[in-house]
Amino acid sequence: MLSLIVQFPGERPKASQYTSSSLDDCDLILRGFRGVPYGFSLSRSLEAEEFWSRFGQQSATTWENKSSSNYQDEVSQILSKIQMDEVQKVVLSRPYFYETSKASPSGTFASLCKQYPHCTVFALFHEDFGSWMGATPEVLLEGTEEGYRSMSLAGTRLSGGMNWGEKEIEEQKFVTKEIHRTLKNLGGHIRRTPQTTFGAGPVEHLMTWVNTDNQQLKVLETLEALHPTPAVCGTPTDKAQSLLPTIEFYPRELYTGYIAWVKDRVYANVLLRTMKWYANGIQFYAGGGITKDSVPLNEWMETEYKISALKDAVQFK
């Protein structure tokens, strides 16, 4: 059983309960970074009070927070792989556990909705996956009148910055080219929008929409072809995905996976800006794209900005 509350950009929050179903006839698909997608069918609407009464009840038994020096060492390992032309880009991430029993899940959700109006704000509970919350800016796939589109979102700076650096511009180009290639391989005419800046709360990203006029796309096949994008994994995707477990040494679980509504309309989000809730704390997740121009300390600071932004949204009882 999956319980979910979600606020889409410009809409009001809605809580629902889902039951497991086949991927061939489901309303919603949930997938972690690794593993396989799971299908769910809408069962009933939920009152918010009922949803929050079950959220975040499990306790974390072990955790380990990575130091700045360890993370910078990992960035350096990736840079050496890039210098040897084994990969072009790798998205390195880390978890951070904040020990507390006083956090308010419902208050934090409301805070995220206020701070991230252009993002999809979600909270979900499942017996196997646990309790997760986040405010994700990235659209993996969305149905349009002409066909479908996918968002290329990469590069990060604090809101209000004047100029984008070459590192961020190059990082976003990797993502755009790969999404373009993937959608083109599935057929149809591909069109890109001009590169713009997308505001996601206290930070900004470079963003490009990649559109296809192919209205006959098979949704699950397309989602799996797009996942994982270079924005959450790297380039080339297969090499970056193989490299990550040898450096990160932790399971991402739902972080950088995706959630997709596929029945009445197709709308799928990459699970970013996420936190996993426990009765005794919150585990935050953040990462950044490592390219040849990366500076280890700067990469650490990018994850610090992202984690701090989520921590600032946490409300207390």
C-alpha positions as CSV (number, residue, x, y, z in Angstrom):
1,M,0.0,0.0,0.0
2,L,1.3,3.4,-1.0
3,S,0.1,6.6,0.6
4,L,1.0,9.9,-1.2
5,I,0.3,13.6,-0.8
6,V,1.4,15.8,-3.7
7,Q,1.2,19.4,-4.7
8,F,1.8,20.1,-8.4
9,P,2.9,23.6,-9.4
10,G,-0.1,25.9,-9.3
11,E,-2.4,23.3,-7.7
12,R,-3.5,22.4,-4.2
13,P,-2.2,19.4,-2.2
14,K,-4.0,16.1,-2.7
15,A,-3.6,13.0,-0.6
16,S,-4.4,9.5,-2.1
17,Q,-3.9,5.8,-1.3
18,Y,-2.7,3.3,-3.9
19,T,-2.5,-0.4,-4.1
20,S,0.1,-2.5,-6.0
21,S,-0.8,-3.3,-9.6
22,S,0.8,-4.4,-12.8
23,L,2.8,-1.9,-14.8
24,D,0.5,-2.6,-17.8
25,D,-2.6,-1.1,-16.0
26,C,-1.5,1.3,-13.3
27,D,-2.1,4.9,-12.4
28,L,1.3,5.6,-10.9
29,I,4.9,4.3,-11.3
30,L,7.5,4.6,-8.6
31,R,11.2,3.7,-9.2
32,G,14.4,4.0,-7.3
33,F,17.7,5.0,-8.8
34,R,18.5,1.3,-9.2
35,G,16.2,-1.8,-9.4
36,V,12.9,-1.9,-11.2
37,P,9.8,0.2,-11.5
38,Y,6.7,-0.6,-9.4
39,G,3.1,0.0,-10.5
40,F,0.3,1.3,-8.3
41,S,-3.5,1.8,-8.9
42,L,-5.5,4.6,-7.2
43,S,-7.6,3.2,-4.4
44,R,-9.1,6.1,-2.6
45,S,-8.6,9.7,-1.4
46,L,-7.1,10.4,2.0
47,E,-7.6,13.0,4.5
48,A,-4.4,14.8,5.4
49,E,-4.6,13.8,9.0
50,E,-4.8,10.1,8.1
51,F,-1.8,10.4,5.8
52,W,0.4,12.1,8.4
53,S,-0.6,9.7,11.2
54,R,1.5,6.9,9.6
55,F,4.3,9.0,8.2
56,G,7.8,8.8,9.5
57,Q,7.2,6.2,12.2
58,Q,10.2,3.9,11.6
59,S,13.4,4.5,13.5
60,A,16.9,4.7,11.9
61,T,19.3,2.3,13.6
62,T,22.6,3.3,11.9
63,W,23.9,6.3,9.9
64,E,27.2,7.9,8.9
65,N,27.7,11.4,7.7
66,K,30.5,12.0,5.2
67,S,33.2,14.6,6.0
68,S,34.2,17.3,3.7
69,S,37.6,15.8,3.1
70,N,36.1,12.4,2.3
71,Y,33.7,13.9,-0.2
72,Q,36.5,15.9,-1.8
73,D,38.6,12.8,-2.1
74,E,35.7,11.1,-4.0
75,V,35.5,14.1,-6.3
76,S,39.2,13.8,-7.0
77,Q,38.8,10.1,-7.8
78,I,36.2,11.0,-10.4
79,L,38.4,13.7,-11.8
80,S,41.1,11.2,-12.4
81,K,38.7,9.0,-14.3
82,I,37.6,12.0,-16.4
83,Q,41.3,12.8,-17.1
84,M,41.8,9.3,-18.4
85,D,38.7,9.7,-20.7
86,E,36.8,6.9,-19.0
87,V,33.8,9.2,-18.4
88,Q,32.9,12.8,-19.2
89,K,30.7,13.5,-16.2
90,V,29.6,11.7,-13.0
91,V,27.0,12.9,-10.6
92,L,28.3,12.3,-7.1
93,S,25.9,12.4,-4.1
94,R,25.9,12.0,-0.4
95,P,23.4,11.5,2.4
96,Y,23.3,13.6,5.6
97,F,21.5,12.4,8.7
98,Y,20.0,15.0,11.1
99,E,19.1,13.5,14.4
100,T,15.9,14.8,15.9
101,S,12.5,13.6,17.2
102,K,10.9,17.0,17.2
103,A,10.5,17.6,13.4
104,S,6.9,18.2,12.1
105,P,6.3,16.3,8.8
106,S,3.1,18.2,8.0
107,G,4.6,21.6,8.9
108,T,7.6,20.8,6.8
109,F,5.5,19.8,3.8
110,A,3.6,23.1,4.0
111,S,6.9,25.0,4.3
112,L,8.2,23.2,1.1
113,C,5.0,24.1,-0.8
114,K,5.5,27.8,0.1
115,Q,9.2,27.9,-0.6
116,Y,9.2,25.8,-3.9
117,P,6.0,27.0,-5.8
118,H,7.5,25.9,-9.2
119,C,8.4,22.4,-8.0
120,T,6.4,19.2,-7.4
121,V,6.2,18.8,-3.6
122,F,5.5,15.3,-2.4
123,A,5.5,13.1,0.6
124,L,4.9,9.3,0.5
125,F,4.8,6.3,2.7
126,H,5.3,2.7,1.8
127,E,6.0,-0.3,4.0
128,D,9.1,-1.3,2.0
129,F,10.3,2.1,0.8
130,G,9.7,4.0,4.0
131,S,8.7,7.7,4.4
132,W,10.0,10.2,1.9
133,M,9.4,13.9,1.2
134,G,10.8,16.4,-1.3
135,A,10.4,19.3,-3.6
136,T,11.6,18.3,-7.0
137,P,12.1,20.7,-9.9
138,E,12.9,18.2,-12.6
139,V,10.3,16.8,-15.0
140,L,11.5,13.5,-16.6
141,L,8.5,13.3,-19.0
142,E,5.4,15.3,-19.6
143,G,2.6,14.9,-22.1
144,T,1.9,17.9,-24.3
145,E,-0.6,18.8,-27.1
146,E,2.1,18.0,-29.7
147,G,3.6,14.9,-28.0
148,Y,5.9,14.8,-25.0
149,R,8.7,16.8,-23.5
150,S,11.6,16.2,-21.0
151,M,13.4,18.8,-18.9
152,S,17.2,19.1,-19.1
153,L,18.1,20.6,-15.7
154,A,21.6,20.9,-14.5
155,G,24.2,23.4,-13.1
156,T,23.6,25.0,-9.7
157,R,24.2,28.5,-8.2
158,L,22.6,30.5,-5.4
159,S,19.6,32.5,-6.5
160,G,20.3,35.9,-7.8
161,G,23.7,35.1,-9.4
162,M,24.7,37.3,-12.3
163,N,26.6,34.9,-14.6
164,W,26.8,31.2,-15.2
165,G,30.3,29.6,-15.3
166,E,31.7,27.4,-18.1
167,K,31.5,24.4,-15.8
168,E,27.7,24.7,-15.2
169,I,27.0,25.5,-18.9
170,E,29.0,22.4,-20.0
171,E,27.3,20.2,-17.4
172,Q,23.9,21.2,-18.6
173,K,24.8,20.6,-22.3
174,F,25.7,17.0,-21.4
175,V,22.2,16.5,-20.1
176,T,20.5,18.2,-23.0
177,K,22.4,16.3,-25.7
178,E,21.6,12.9,-24.0
179,I,17.9,13.6,-23.6
180,H,17.8,14.8,-27.2
181,R,19.5,11.6,-28.4
182,T,17.3,9.3,-26.3
183,L,14.0,10.9,-27.6
184,K,15.3,11.0,-31.2
185,N,16.0,7.2,-31.0
186,L,12.4,6.7,-30.1
187,G,11.2,8.5,-33.3
188,G,9.7,11.8,-34.1
189,H,10.9,15.4,-34.7
190,I,12.9,16.8,-31.8
191,R,12.9,20.5,-30.8
192,R,14.7,22.3,-28.0
193,T,13.8,25.5,-26.3
194,P,16.4,28.2,-25.6
195,Q,18.4,27.7,-22.4
196,T,17.0,29.6,-19.4
197,T,17.5,29.9,-15.7
198,F,15.0,28.0,-13.5
199,G,14.5,29.1,-9.9
200,A,14.1,26.3,-7.3
201,G,13.8,28.0,-3.9
202,P,17.2,29.3,-2.8
203,V,19.1,28.0,-5.8
204,E,18.9,28.2,-9.6
205,H,19.6,25.8,-12.4
206,L,20.1,26.0,-16.2
207,M,17.1,24.5,-17.9
208,T,16.1,23.5,-21.5
209,W,13.0,21.7,-22.6
210,V,13.5,18.9,-25.2
211,N,10.3,18.3,-27.1
212,T,9.2,15.4,-29.4
213,D,6.1,15.4,-31.6
214,N,5.9,11.6,-31.4
215,Q,2.5,11.0,-29.8
216,Q,2.8,7.2,-30.0
217,L,5.6,6.8,-27.4
218,K,5.2,4.0,-25.0
219,V,5.3,5.8,-21.7
220,L,7.1,3.1,-19.5
221,E,9.6,2.4,-22.3
222,T,10.3,6.1,-22.6
223,L,10.7,6.6,-18.9
224,E,13.1,3.7,-18.7
225,A,15.1,5.0,-21.7
226,L,15.4,8.4,-20.1
227,H,16.3,7.1,-16.7
228,P,18.8,7.8,-15.3
229,T,19.5,11.1,-17.1
230,P,23.1,12.6,-17.0
231,A,21.6,15.1,-14.5
232,V,21.5,12.4,-11.8
233,C,24.0,9.8,-13.1
234,G,26.6,11.1,-15.7
235,T,27.9,10.6,-19.2
236,P,28.3,8.1,-20.7
237,T,25.4,6.8,-18.6
238,D,26.4,3.1,-18.5
239,K,30.0,3.9,-17.5
240,A,29.0,6.5,-14.9
241,Q,26.4,4.1,-13.4
242,S,29.0,1.4,-13.1
243,L,31.5,3.7,-11.4
244,L,29.1,5.2,-8.8
245,P,28.8,2.2,-6.5
246,T,32.6,2.0,-6.2
247,I,32.8,5.6,-4.9
248,E,29.5,6.6,-3.2
249,F,29.2,3.4,-1.1
250,Y,25.6,4.0,0.0
251,P,22.2,3.0,-1.5
252,R,20.4,6.0,-3.0
253,E,17.1,4.1,-2.7
254,L,14.3,6.4,-4.1
255,Y,16.7,9.4,-4.3
256,T,17.2,10.2,-8.0
257,G,14.6,7.7,-9.0
258,Y,11.3,8.9,-10.4
259,I,7.6,9.0,-9.7
260,A,5.2,9.1,-12.7
261,W,1.5,9.7,-13.0
262,V,0.4,7.8,-16.2
263,K,-3.3,7.5,-16.3
264,D,-5.2,10.7,-17.1
265,R,-2.1,12.6,-18.0
266,V,1.5,11.8,-18.2
267,Y,3.6,13.6,-15.7
268,A,6.8,12.2,-14.3
269,N,9.3,13.8,-11.9
270,V,12.9,12.9,-11.0
271,L,13.0,12.4,-7.2
272,L,15.4,15.3,-6.2
273,R,15.6,17.6,-3.2
274,T,14.6,14.6,-1.1
275,M,14.7,13.6,2.5
276,K,13.8,10.3,4.2
277,W,12.0,10.7,7.4
278,Y,12.4,8.6,10.6
279,A,11.0,8.8,14.1
280,N,14.5,9.8,15.3
281,G,15.7,12.0,12.4
282,I,15.8,13.0,8.8
283,Q,18.2,11.8,6.1
284,F,18.8,14.4,3.5
285,Y,20.3,13.7,0.0
286,A,22.2,16.0,-2.3
287,G,24.7,15.8,-5.2
288,G,26.3,17.6,-8.1
289,G,27.7,16.9,-11.5
290,I,31.5,16.4,-11.6
291,T,33.1,17.5,-14.9
292,K,36.7,18.2,-15.9
293,D,36.3,21.8,-14.6
294,S,35.1,20.7,-11.2
295,V,36.9,22.0,-8.0
296,P,36.5,19.5,-5.1
297,L,35.8,22.1,-2.5
298,N,33.2,23.8,-4.7
299,E,31.5,20.5,-5.2
300,W,31.3,19.9,-1.5
301,M,29.8,23.4,-1.0
302,E,27.2,22.8,-3.6
303,T,25.9,19.8,-1.7
304,E,26.1,21.9,1.5
305,Y,23.8,24.6,-0.1
306,K,21.3,22.0,-1.2
307,I,21.2,20.2,2.1
308,S,21.0,23.5,4.1
309,A,18.1,24.7,1.9
310,L,16.1,21.6,2.8
311,K,17.1,21.8,6.5
312,D,15.9,25.4,6.6
313,A,12.5,24.2,5.4
314,V,12.1,21.7,8.3
315,Q,9.5,22.8,10.9
316,F,9.3,21.6,14.5
317,K,6.6,20.5,16.8
